[in-house]
């Protein structure tokens, strides 16, 4: 049976994740309300603006609900803004101050760590577990500044960790949903199936 | 199937296209707000805006003041960039490639080649392919959108009629673009050559839109959106997101209205949420019926 995977759809690149997950054999639905988490085995938190997503999540305690569902077994995949919302700590917290995040990933992240849009870039990345390099699209990407002991680094770029896994959490500072190569989504679908 | 397109590295030019159209994807489902001061930019960010448009005067004031409207003071733009953590956009005049060069130098995240400012060239738009920074451009119909994409625009916004608070033109333009795409998709392949001629757009791009049933870039709606219900209606019409210009900071309670429009854009198909957020927002911008705007003062007609 295909695993049921949700995509948090408060704001951001939702459709691209839905497409990539569907192509990887998952049964996919979008999630905007806590009750819509019921029955899911995995959840993608997409790229977008983390400030906007956190503010939309707050009135319905969406981040707290995802956190609890994760503790009960929900696997998580965060890209870009999603990674920021899962990080143990955000080192430039001003714009996110006072807003709950999901947590679950023992890293310290800094928003827009590479600079403005002019510093956005693409790169061919070697990723642990993938035979061929993966085209990674970094857009106003966060920088992972610190990685905890229990976190496996799956890929590095320019001396920084850019893809990480810790238990049931997968996260990238780039956007695998923007390319037609769905191998990371397949990895997540397989992770969800194995939980 | 899942390993296609991994054989050769992308060229730098393709890479720039991917990150620039990609940033627009990250803004989807969101609201981009016009701001004229760093304080307003902060209010917009606090309300959940996905980006701000930095300018000296909102369209309603440009309309009221008259005269030539130009790119904003670099000090103002830099001040806003320093104040917020979300992307900052700024406007250049249609065809004014030096204003665009200045904005790129200031490291704005997106340039809006905008009909809201006075055009600098009544024949040509900026050759946007020459820039590393992405551009968003206005369009009233499919041909105009495809010409802008050909010139290098990474994002399209339907124009509406800026500075009016009257959503009817925004509705007209998104309906027009959506209908023209549907019509294109229904055509036989051998009819697309003439379709390209009629749209005054390149054949390959026309063929791509006919095949995909959508533009190859993200499309927001702009021009006249003033209430949560306006924003939700544009989302139900198929917009990827909304620009709100004068509608927020020309209203009675900008912070509350901004947050309400953000929520209505996310829950655009839920009347209960739209009703809830629409309560007690105070006065909307006074507004101006588009029908009362004499033709020479209609901004949407600027663009070629």
Interface residues (C-beta under 8 A of the other chain):
Chain A: X9 X10 X11 X12 X13 X14 X15 X16 X23 X24 X32 X47 X48 X49 X51 X52 X55 X56 X59 X80 X81 X92 X94 X95 X111 X112 X115 X116 X117 X118 X120 X121 X122 X124 X132 X133 X134 X135 X137 X138 X139 X140 X175 X178 X179 X180 X181 X182 X183 X185 X186
Chain B: X1 X2 X3 X4 X5 X6 X9 X10 X14 X15 X18 X19 X20 X22 X23 X25 X26 X27 X28 X29 X30 X45 X46 X47 X48 X49 X50 X51 X81 X84 X85 X86 X87 X104 X107 X108 X109 X110 X132 X133 X134 X259 X262 X263 X266 X267
